[in-house]
Amino acid sequence: MSAEDDYLFDKKGDGDGDGDGDGDAAANVREVRELEKLLGSARYVAPATSRVDRVKPAPAQPQRIRQARGRAALLLAPLALAAAVLLFLALREKPPSGPSLAVTRVEGAPRVDTRALEGRGRLAVGGWLETDQTSRAEIELAQIGRVTVEPGSRVRLVAMAPNEQRLELERGVIEAHVIAVPRLFVVDTPGARATDLGCAYRLQVVPEGGTMLHVTSGAVELAGEGRQSHVPAGAACETRPRRGPGCPYFEDATEPFKTALRSVNFETERQPEALATVLTTSRVRDTLTLWQLVWRVDAEARQRVLARVLELVPPPPGIDLVSGSPAAFKSYQDHLSKQW
């Protein structure tokens, strides 16, 4: 094969037509070379191959695998949402670590501290239970009873111990139903402290800061500002700020008696006139009020009140009040209490 043929075949040889080969072949080579020069600018140049280009694409996933993964995601989504909700509720309703009492929503939207009470919750020592005008809640006293918190009330758990369960009623109304030894359950109010003696009662803090106690069974001791009143079932007792509790009275007493007693308890200007009305309108049953009034008036008024008590309920034989013996007065008080 000539040099020209070598060039045409595989570009070997010089292809310049100067050798001994066929003239026509040499001419062909020269034409090819001229064409190469003319077309050189349009030559294809392959781009450099990058590392990324050399990475093989991932094979397409079979359709069955994609469908199975989609179904799994649909099944797991509700479970994940439920877990998140349970975690949120657990964190929000985390029970107190210290002493506490169970609280139940009765109606409306009561709140324990800053949390809305939904169903049941716990009231920790120092915590507040608050009801708006459309809400009611119930506090379960530990093994001794319950307290219903009426609308518009604010109650705090002050102490929780084996020998005392103490609440504070800042405003509003509570109804307590307690079956326990005396003095185990106590409620503090702005004007007085109510100590349970085994009973049921309704206690209200009025806007001015006073209180109104109504006892339906058993008895309650109401104390404050150096005064103390024993309030049995069927009786009521009013408290005024900075004055303490007044003398209790039975709720079936006459209106003139109750109005005059309020003046004797908390006013000074009309006391002589009001005391005269109390004495003249009193009944045998009203010796509950008069006996406690004996110890709150001055010496001159005390003689008048005691004389009216003795007139309504004469002492039985064997009780000598003239001697002034404490035992005699205690025996007479026990005799009076039978009339109440």
SVG drawing of the C-alpha trace seen along z (x, -y; Angstrom):
<svg xmlns="http://www.w3.org/2000/svg" viewBox="-91 -57 100 61">
<polyline fill="none" stroke="black" stroke-width="0.4" points="0.0,0.0 1.3,-3.5 1.8,-6.3 -1.2,-8.1 -3.4,-5.0 -2.1,-4.8 -3.2,-8.4 -6.6,-7.9 -7.2,-4.7 -5.8,-5.6 -4.0,-8.9 -0.6,-7.2 2.0,-8.6 2.6,-12.1 0.0,-12.3 1.9,-15.0 1.9,-13.3 5.7,-13.4 6.3,-9.7 6.2,-7.1 2.6,-6.2 -0.2,-6.7 -0.8,-10.3 -4.5,-10.1 -4.3,-8.7 -2.0,-11.5 -4.3,-14.0 -7.2,-12.6 -5.1,-12.9 -4.4,-16.5 -8.0,-17.2 -8.9,-15.5 -6.3,-17.6 -7.7,-20.8 -11.2,-19.8 -9.9,-19.1 -8.4,-22.6 -11.7,-24.1 -13.9,-22.2 -11.5,-22.3 -13.4,-25.1 -16.6,-23.0 -14.9,-20.0 -16.8,-18.4 -14.9,-18.6 -16.1,-16.2 -16.6,-17.9 -14.4,-16.8 -16.2,-14.1 -16.8,-15.3 -17.0,-13.0 -20.7,-13.7 -21.3,-12.7 -19.6,-9.4 -22.0,-8.6 -24.6,-6.1 -28.2,-7.2 -30.1,-5.3 -32.4,-2.7 -36.1,-3.6 -38.0,-2.1 -40.5,0.5 -44.1,-0.8 -45.1,1.7 -42.4,0.4 -43.5,-3.2 -47.1,-2.3 -46.2,-0.4 -44.2,-3.3 -47.1,-5.7 -49.5,-3.4 -47.1,-3.2 -46.9,-7.0 -50.7,-7.3 -50.9,-4.8 -48.1,-6.5 -49.4,-10.1 -52.4,-9.7 -50.3,-7.8 -47.7,-10.5 -50.4,-13.1 -52.0,-11.2 -48.7,-10.8 -48.1,-14.6 -51.5,-15.3 -51.0,-12.9 -47.6,-14.4 -49.1,-17.9 -51.9,-16.9 -49.4,-15.1 -47.2,-18.2 -50.1,-20.6 -52.0,-18.4 -48.9,-17.3 -50.1,-16.5 -48.5,-18.5 -45.7,-16.7 -46.7,-17.9 -49.9,-17.6 -53.0,-18.3 -56.7,-17.7 -58.8,-16.4 -60.9,-18.9 -63.8,-18.2 -65.5,-20.5 -69.2,-20.6 -70.1,-23.1 -68.7,-26.0 -65.0,-26.6 -63.3,-26.8 -59.6,-27.3 -56.9,-25.9 -54.2,-28.6 -53.8,-29.5 -55.1,-26.3 -58.6,-25.5 -60.0,-22.6 -61.3,-19.9 -63.0,-17.1 -60.7,-16.4 -57.5,-17.9 -55.5,-18.5 -55.3,-21.6 -51.9,-21.8 -51.1,-23.6 -50.8,-27.3 -52.8,-26.9 -56.0,-28.8 -59.3,-27.5 -61.4,-30.1 -64.9,-30.1 -66.5,-32.7 -70.2,-33.6 -71.1,-30.5 -68.8,-27.9 -68.9,-25.5 -66.4,-23.0 -66.1,-20.5 -63.1,-20.0 -62.8,-16.5 -61.5,-16.7 -59.3,-13.8 -61.6,-11.2 -63.7,-13.7 -66.1,-15.2 -66.4,-17.7 -66.6,-21.4 -68.7,-22.9 -67.3,-26.1 -70.1,-28.3 -69.9,-30.8 -67.8,-33.9 -65.6,-32.4 -61.8,-32.2 -60.5,-29.5 -56.9,-28.6 -55.6,-25.4 -53.7,-26.7 -52.6,-23.5 -53.0,-19.8 -51.9,-17.5 -53.3,-14.5 -54.6,-16.8 -55.7,-19.8 -57.2,-20.6 -57.4,-24.4 -58.9,-26.5 -59.0,-30.2 -62.1,-31.8 -61.1,-35.1 -64.5,-35.8 -67.7,-34.1 -69.5,-31.1 -68.7,-27.6 -70.9,-24.8 -69.1,-22.3 -70.3,-18.8 -67.9,-17.3 -68.0,-14.1 -64.9,-14.2 -63.7,-14.8 -64.1,-18.5 -61.5,-21.1 -60.1,-19.0 -61.4,-21.3 -60.9,-25.1 -61.8,-27.9 -60.2,-31.3 -62.0,-34.4 -61.2,-38.1 -63.3,-38.6 -63.1,-35.4 -62.1,-31.8 -64.7,-29.0 -63.8,-25.8 -65.9,-22.8 -67.3,-20.8 -68.7,-18.1 -71.4,-19.7 -72.7,-21.1 -72.8,-24.8 -72.8,-27.6 -70.2,-30.3 -70.2,-33.5 -67.7,-36.4 -69.6,-39.5 -68.0,-42.3 -67.3,-44.5 -65.2,-41.8 -67.6,-40.5 -69.0,-37.0 -72.3,-35.3 -72.5,-31.8 -75.5,-29.5 -75.3,-26.1 -77.5,-23.3 -76.3,-20.5 -73.8,-20.1 -72.1,-23.3 -69.4,-25.8 -67.1,-27.9 -66.6,-31.3 -63.7,-33.4 -61.9,-36.6 -60.9,-40.0 -61.1,-38.6 -64.6,-37.4 -65.9,-33.8 -69.4,-32.6 -70.8,-29.1 -73.3,-28.6 -75.5,-25.4 -77.7,-23.9 -80.4,-26.2 -78.6,-29.4 -76.7,-32.0 -73.9,-34.5 -72.6,-37.6 -69.1,-39.0 -67.9,-42.5 -64.4,-43.6 -62.3,-44.6 -65.2,-43.7 -65.2,-39.9 -68.3,-37.8 -71.5,-39.0 -73.7,-36.9 -75.5,-34.1 -79.2,-33.9 -81.7,-31.3 -82.9,-32.0 -86.6,-31.8 -86.2,-34.7 -88.4,-37.7 -87.2,-40.5 -87.3,-43.1 -85.1,-40.9 -82.5,-40.3 -82.4,-43.9 -81.9,-45.1 -79.3,-42.5 -77.3,-43.7 -77.1,-47.1 -76.0,-45.7 -73.3,-43.5 -71.8,-46.2 -73.0,-49.7 -72.5,-51.9 -74.9,-54.8 -78.2,-52.9 -77.0,-50.2 -79.2,-51.0 -82.3,-51.3 -81.4,-48.2 -80.6,-46.2 -84.1,-47.0 -85.7,-45.7 -83.6,-42.5 -84.7,-41.8 -88.4,-42.5 -88.7,-40.5 -86.7,-37.5 -88.2,-34.0 -87.0,-30.9 -85.2,-29.7 -83.4,-33.1 -81.5,-32.4 -78.9,-31.1 -78.2,-34.7 -78.7,-36.3 -76.4,-33.8 -73.5,-34.7 -74.5,-38.4 -74.0,-38.3 -70.2,-38.2 -70.0,-41.0 -71.8,-44.0 -70.8,-46.2 -71.7,-45.4 -75.0,-47.3 -76.2,-45.8 -75.0,-42.4 -77.4,-42.4 -80.3,-43.2 -79.5,-40.5 -78.9,-37.8 -82.2,-38.7 -84.0,-38.2 -82.4,-34.8 -83.3,-33.6 -86.9,-34.9 -87.2,-32.9 -85.5,-29.7 -85.3,-29.5 -82.4,-27.4 -83.3,-23.9 -83.0,-23.0 -79.4,-22.5 -77.8,-25.2 -76.8,-28.3 -75.9,-31.1 -75.6,-33.6 -72.4,-32.0 -70.8,-32.8 -69.2,-29.4 -67.9,-28.5 -69.2,-25.0 -72.7,-26.4 -72.6,-28.5 -71.5,-25.5 -74.4,-23.4 -76.8,-26.2 -75.5,-26.6 -76.0,-22.8 -79.5,-23.2 -80.1,-26.2 -78.7,-24.3 -81.6,-21.8 -83.9,-24.6 -81.8,-25.3"/>
</svg>
